[in-house]
Amino acid sequence: MFDETLRWVLIDWKTVESSVRRLQVRIVKAVKT
């Protein structure tokens, strides 16, 4: 049970992480132009 929850949290975290990275790239591009 706990392992399942942990796995979903990790998957969620990876999704959040990639979204944040994409947002950072967009901000950097906005700052550069």
N, CA, C and O atoms as a GROMACS GRO file, in nm:
protein
  132
    1MET      N    1   0.085  -0.121   0.000
    1MET     CA    2   0.000   0.000   0.000
    1MET      C    3   0.087   0.125   0.000
    1MET      O    4   0.073   0.212  -0.085
    2PHE      N    5   0.178   0.131   0.096
    2PHE     CA    6   0.265   0.249   0.106
    2PHE      C    7   0.354   0.262  -0.016
    2PHE      O    8   0.377   0.372  -0.067
    3ASP      N    9   0.404   0.148  -0.064
    3ASP     CA   10   0.489   0.149  -0.183
    3ASP      C   11   0.414   0.206  -0.304
    3ASP      O   12   0.470   0.283  -0.382
    4GLU      N   13   0.288   0.168  -0.318
    4GLU     CA   14   0.207   0.218  -0.430
    4GLU      C   15   0.194   0.370  -0.423
    4GLU      O   16   0.212   0.440  -0.523
    5THR      N   17   0.164   0.420  -0.303
    5THR     CA   18   0.149   0.565  -0.284
    5THR      C   19   0.279   0.635  -0.316
    5THR      O   20   0.281   0.738  -0.385
    6LEU      N   21   0.388   0.580  -0.267
    6LEU     CA   22   0.520   0.638  -0.289
    6LEU      C   23   0.552   0.644  -0.438
    6LEU      O   24   0.607   0.742  -0.487
    7ARG      N   25   0.518   0.537  -0.510
    7ARG     CA   26   0.544   0.531  -0.654
    7ARG      C   27   0.466   0.640  -0.726
    7ARG      O   28   0.519   0.706  -0.816
    8TRP      N   29   0.340   0.659  -0.687
    8TRP     CA   30   0.257   0.762  -0.752
    8TRP      C   31   0.311   0.901  -0.721
    8TRP      O   32   0.310   0.988  -0.807
    9VAL      N   33   0.357   0.921  -0.599
    9VAL     CA   34   0.415   1.050  -0.560
    9VAL      C   35   0.538   1.078  -0.645
    9VAL      O   36   0.558   1.191  -0.691
   10LEU      N   37   0.620   0.976  -0.665
   10LEU     CA   38   0.741   0.992  -0.746
   10LEU      C   39   0.707   1.025  -0.890
   10LEU      O   40   0.771   1.111  -0.951
   11ILE      N   41   0.606   0.958  -0.946
   11ILE     CA   42   0.563   0.985  -1.083
   11ILE      C   43   0.512   1.129  -1.092
   11ILE      O   44   0.546   1.201  -1.186
   12ASP      N   45   0.432   1.169  -0.994
   12ASP     CA   46   0.381   1.306  -0.988
   12ASP      C   47   0.496   1.405  -0.982
   12ASP      O   48   0.494   1.507  -1.051
   13TRP      N   49   0.595   1.375  -0.898
   13TRP     CA   50   0.708   1.465  -0.881
   13TRP      C   51   0.784   1.482  -1.012
   13TRP      O   52   0.826   1.594  -1.045
   14LYS      N   53   0.803   1.374  -1.086
   14LYS     CA   54   0.873   1.382  -1.215
   14LYS      C   55   0.796   1.471  -1.312
   14LYS      O   56   0.855   1.549  -1.386
   15THR      N   57   0.665   1.460  -1.311
   15THR     CA   58   0.581   1.542  -1.397
   15THR      C   59   0.593   1.689  -1.358
   15THR      O   60   0.609   1.776  -1.444
   16VAL      N   61   0.587   1.716  -1.228
   16VAL     CA   62   0.600   1.853  -1.178
   16VAL      C   63   0.737   1.908  -1.215
   16VAL      O   64   0.749   2.022  -1.259
   17GLU      N   65   0.840   1.826  -1.196
   17GLU     CA   66   0.977   1.868  -1.224
   17GLU      C   67   0.995   1.908  -1.370
   17GLU      O   68   1.056   2.010  -1.400
   18SER      N   69   0.941   1.827  -1.461
   18SER     CA   70   0.954   1.857  -1.603
   18SER      C   71   0.876   1.983  -1.639
   18SER      O   72   0.919   2.061  -1.724
   19SER      N   73   0.760   2.003  -1.576
   19SER     CA   74   0.681   2.124  -1.600
   19SER      C   75   0.756   2.248  -1.552
   19SER      O   76   0.760   2.349  -1.622
   20VAL      N   77   0.817   2.238  -1.435
   20VAL     CA   78   0.894   2.349  -1.379
   20VAL      C   79   1.012   2.382  -1.471
   20VAL      O   80   1.041   2.499  -1.496
   21ARG      N   81   1.079   2.279  -1.520
   21ARG     CA   82   1.193   2.299  -1.608
   21ARG      C   83   1.151   2.371  -1.737
   21ARG      O   84   1.220   2.462  -1.784
   22ARG      N   85   1.037   2.329  -1.791
   22ARG     CA   86   0.986   2.391  -1.912
   22ARG      C   87   0.952   2.538  -1.886
   22ARG      O   88   0.976   2.624  -1.970
   23LEU      N   89   0.895   2.564  -1.769
   23LEU     CA   90   0.860   2.700  -1.731
   23LEU      C   91   0.986   2.785  -1.716
   23LEU      O   92   0.989   2.900  -1.760
   24GLN      N   93   1.090   2.729  -1.655
   24GLN     CA   94   1.217   2.800  -1.638
   24GLN      C   95   1.277   2.837  -1.773
   24GLN      O   96   1.328   2.948  -1.790
   25VAL      N   97   1.272   2.745  -1.868
   25VAL     CA   98   1.324   2.770  -2.002
   25VAL      C   99   1.249   2.887  -2.065
   25VAL      O  100   1.310   2.974  -2.128
   26ARG      N  101   1.117   2.887  -2.048
   26ARG     CA  102   1.035   2.994  -2.105
   26ARG      C  103   1.071   3.129  -2.042
   26ARG      O  104   1.077   3.231  -2.111
   27ILE      N  105   1.094   3.130  -1.911
   27ILE     CA  106   1.130   3.253  -1.840
   27ILE      C  107   1.266   3.303  -1.887
   27ILE      O  108   1.284   3.423  -1.911
   28VAL      N  109   1.361   3.212  -1.901
   28VAL     CA  110   1.496   3.250  -1.945
   28VAL      C  111   1.490   3.311  -2.086
   28VAL      O  112   1.554   3.412  -2.112
   29LYS      N  113   1.411   3.249  -2.174
   29LYS     CA  114   1.397   3.301  -2.310
   29LYS      C  115   1.335   3.440  -2.308
   29LYS      O  116   1.375   3.528  -2.383
   30ALA      N  117   1.235   3.459  -2.221
   30ALA     CA  118   1.168   3.588  -2.209
   30ALA      C  119   1.265   3.695  -2.160
   30ALA      O  120   1.262   3.809  -2.206
   31VAL      N  121   1.350   3.658  -2.067
   31VAL     CA  122   1.449   3.752  -2.011
   31VAL      C  123   1.554   3.789  -2.116
   31VAL      O  124   1.596   3.905  -2.124
   32LYS      N  125   1.596   3.691  -2.194
   32LYS     CA  126   1.701   3.715  -2.294
   32LYS      C  127   1.656   3.806  -2.408
   32LYS      O  128   1.737   3.880  -2.463
   33THR      N  129   1.526   3.801  -2.442
   33THR     CA  130   1.479   3.882  -2.555
   33THR      C  131   1.436   4.021  -2.510
   33THR      O  132   1.393   4.102  -2.593
   0.00000   0.00000   0.00000
